Amino acid sequence: MSNITKLPDNLTMSSREIADLTGREHKNVIRDIRNMLDELKKDGSDLSHVREEHDARGYTATFKLPKRETLILVSGYNTELRAKIIDRWQELEAIVAKHMARAAISNSPMVQAMEFAEAVSNMLHLEGSARLGVARKVTSIVAPHLLPALPTYAIDAPADSGATSSEPTASLTTLLKQKNVKMTAAKANKILQDLDIIEQVFRPSSSGTERSFWTVTPIGKKYGKNVTSPTNQLETQPHWFIRQADTLVHLISTHAQ
């Protein structure tokens, strides 16, 4: 398979740029172009890619020449001027080739899949292993051969903790039970919402209505993380770091009084 980048046929250089590069007056460059085109027409050359643009009065404002005609034009100039035009043309080709390569990469299925994974992870405030899980899922669909290149493990720990390994977590119901707090998870969630530790977000359901679910806020990342809900991958389920359980339960109990 060829690795040569095919540049667009409409890549041109303007007569004004030619004039600037060569130090010639634009009107003289226009004259040279007209003389060249007259000669090329006699040879039956295809000049369909040569564009002549006019000003409001109908006079020629500029010519836009493809590479072939540009190089034919400057073949009559001295070596120094020819070199300037050729160097500039090569620079234009390099710029266009670079943009085309970037466009090809950004339009690749893998890049689009990773952008989708990032958008979903950001929307659901996912971090650590949950974020990695989404990335691995889309990779397994779009480019399974690249799965070995992705890590299989991510660190889940309180924000800014500096931890080098994941910390265990538990659901709010489990924490309340372990700490002997006589409160339902629903009531505790409302308190955590008031503290801006979690927030309620919504997604459309298959029935046409909206379903709500809880997600850990950036402030709440000190205490827990979002995991994808086992019942629906488009929802999150907050889980709380065991190491922060006493602090979290104290906040809930204090706010409830």
TORTORVO-568839 format. One record per residue (C-alpha): residue in three letters; x, y negated, z negated. Coordinates in pm, whole numbers, padded with zeros to 5 digits, always signed. Layout:
N
alaXYZ...
END
This chain:
257
met+00000+00000+00000ser+00140-00340+00098asn+00225-00589-00177ile+00238-00881+00066thr-00005-01157-00033lys-00207-01277+00266leu-00235-01653+00248pro-00554-01825+00362asp-00571-01935+00724asn-00687-02284+00625leu-00362-02379+00449thr-00252-02707+00608met-00021-03004+00571ser-00151-03353+00636ser+00007-03603+00868arg+00030-03846+00576glu+00235-03599+00374ile+00458-03539+00675ala+00507-03915+00704asp+00593-03942+00331leu+00841-03654+00347thr+01017-03773+00660gly+01005-04146+00589arg+00835-04212+00922glu+00540-04447+00968his+00211-04263+00967lys+00106-04414+01298asn+00421-04271+01456val+00353-03927+01312ile+00000-03947+01454arg+00151-04033+01793asp+00392-03738+01771ile+00106-03504+01681arg-00105-03620+01976asn+00187-03565+02214met+00247-03220+02070leu-00121-03122+02095asp-00135-03234+02455glu+00161-03010+02537leu+00015-02714+02346lys-00320-02750+02525lys-00139-02708+02856asp+00001-02376+02728gly-00347-02264+02626ser-00261-02254+02253asp-00545-02197+02006leu-00575-02528+01820ser-00899-02448+01639his-00726-02469+01298val-00599-02821+01366arg-00830-03074+01201glu-00858-03441+01287glu-01029-03655+01023his-01172-04000+01099asp-01232-04310+00892ala-01557-04508+00876arg-01470-04690+01199gly-01414-04368+01389tyr-01035-04404+01404thr-00804-04116+01317ala-00739-04118+00941thr-00521-03809+00932phe-00442-03480+01101lys-00434-03152+00906leu-00186-02912+01067pro-00145-02538+01002lys+00206-02403+00948arg+00271-02318+01316glu+00184-02663+01445thr+00366-02832+01157leu+00689-02649+01237ile+00650-02715+01611leu+00604-03085+01534val+00918-03119+01322ser+01128-02910+01561gly+01188-03239+01740tyr+01309-03412+01422asn+01663-03400+01286thr+01789-03122+01061glu+01744-03314+00736leu+01381-03396+00808arg+01305-03043+00927ala+01451-02908+00603lys+01226-03132+00394ile+00914-03014+00577ile+01014-02645+00562asp+01096-02671+00190arg+00762-02837+00122trp+00574-02574+00323gln+00741-02295+00130glu+00645-02472-00192leu+00282-02491-00079glu+00281-02121+00009ala+00428-02032-00330ile+00163-02238-00512val-00122-02080-00316ala+00020-01728-00359lys+00047-01787-00735his-00314-01903-00760met-00433-01609-00551ala-00244-01364-00773arg-00395-01519-01085ala-00743-01503-00931ala-00695-01138-00839ile-00591-01057-01195ser-00875-01253-01356asn-01128-01085-01127ser-01002-00733-01201pro-01251-00501-01375met-01013-00448-01667val-00973-00821-01738gln-01347-00875-01712ala-01403-00582-01946met-01160-00727-02202glu-01329-01067-02176phe-01663-00895-02238ala-01520-00710-02539glu-01380-01035-02679ala-01712-01217-02625val-01906-00941-02803ser-01654-00930-03088asn-01670-01308-03130met-02048-01312-03113leu-02071-01049-03387his-01779-01193-03590leu-01599-00860-03568glu-01246-00819-03698gly-00985-00550-03730ser-01092-00195-03653ala-01441-00297-03537arg-01292-00538-03282leu-01046-00276-03171gly-01330-00025-03142val-01515-00246-02894ala-01198-00293-02689arg-01131+00080-02681lys-01492+00150-02584val-01490-00077-02279thr-01144+00049-02182ser-01267+00408-02191ile-01540+00310-01945val-01347+00085-01706ala-00989+00214-01726pro-00962+00530-01937his-00606+00586-01818leu-00505+00274-02015leu-00641+00400-02348pro-00299+00528-02461ala-00168+00171-02432leu-00415+00046-02696pro-00346+00086-03067thr-00562+00334-03251tyr-00541+00157-03585ala-00609-00198-03701ile-00565-00354-04043asp-00887-00440-04227ala-00816-00656-04529pro-00932-00985-04684ala-00852-01292-04479asp-00508-01441-04553ser-00425-01149-04784gly-00105-01057-04602ala-00195-00689-04635thr-00006-00441-04422ser-00267-00167-04444ser-00645-00149-04446glu-00839-00180-04768pro-01145+00031-04853thr-01488-00124-04825ala-01843-00043-04933ser-02193-00155-04851leu-02361-00413-05072thr-02606-00153-05202thr-02317+00067-05313leu-02133-00222-05482leu-02442-00332-05675lys-02499+00021-05794gln-02133+00071-05895lys-02133-00256-06091asn-02471-00180-06256val-02631-00493-06114lys-03008-00459-06129met-03080-00640-05803thr-03191-00530-05461ala-02957-00570-05168ala-03221-00784-04995lys-03217-01037-05282ala-02837-01029-05303asn-02813-01095-04930lys-03026-01407-04970ile-02786-01530-05238leu-02487-01456-05016gln-02663-01649-04739asp-02703-01949-04972leu-02331-01926-05047asp-02255-01925-04672ile-02084-01586-04709ile-02322-01421-04465glu-02566-01555-04211gln-02871-01417-04038val-02851-01388-03660phe-03093-01256-03403arg-03091-01043-03092pro-03368-00958-02844ser-03529-00618-02892ser-03659-00378-02629ser-04014-00473-02725gly-03957-00835-02628thr-03936-00964-02985glu-03631-01064-03188arg-03452-00850-03443ser-03249-01007-03722phe-02935-00877-03889trp-02667-01003-04124thr-02314-01098-04026val-02018-01209-04236thr-01927-01575-04179pro-01570-01707-04147ile-01594-01810-04516gly-01712-01462-04608lys-01412-01290-04449lys-01233-01336-04779tyr-01472-01082-04930gly-01566-00848-04648lys-01581-00766-04281asn-01836-00692-04012val-01871-00342-03878thr-02099-00243-03595ser-02427-00106-03719pro-02458+00273-03690thr-02814+00225-03564asn-02736-00032-03294gln-02400-00136-03146leu-02533-00487-03081glu-02578-00550-03454thr-02333-00590-03740gln-02345-00454-04090pro-02141-00635-04358his-01904-00422-04564trp-01727-00556-04870phe-01368-00503-04983ile-01355-00299-05302arg-01072-00518-05432gln-01300-00822-05409ala-01607-00648-05554asp-01583-00802-05903thr-01549-01154-05762leu-01833-01102-05516val-02068-00953-05774his-01983-01234-06017leu-02077-01491-05751ile-02405-01314-05686ser-02493-01279-06056thr-02399-01638-06138his-02598-01780-05849ala-02899-01570-05943gln-02928-01728-06289
END
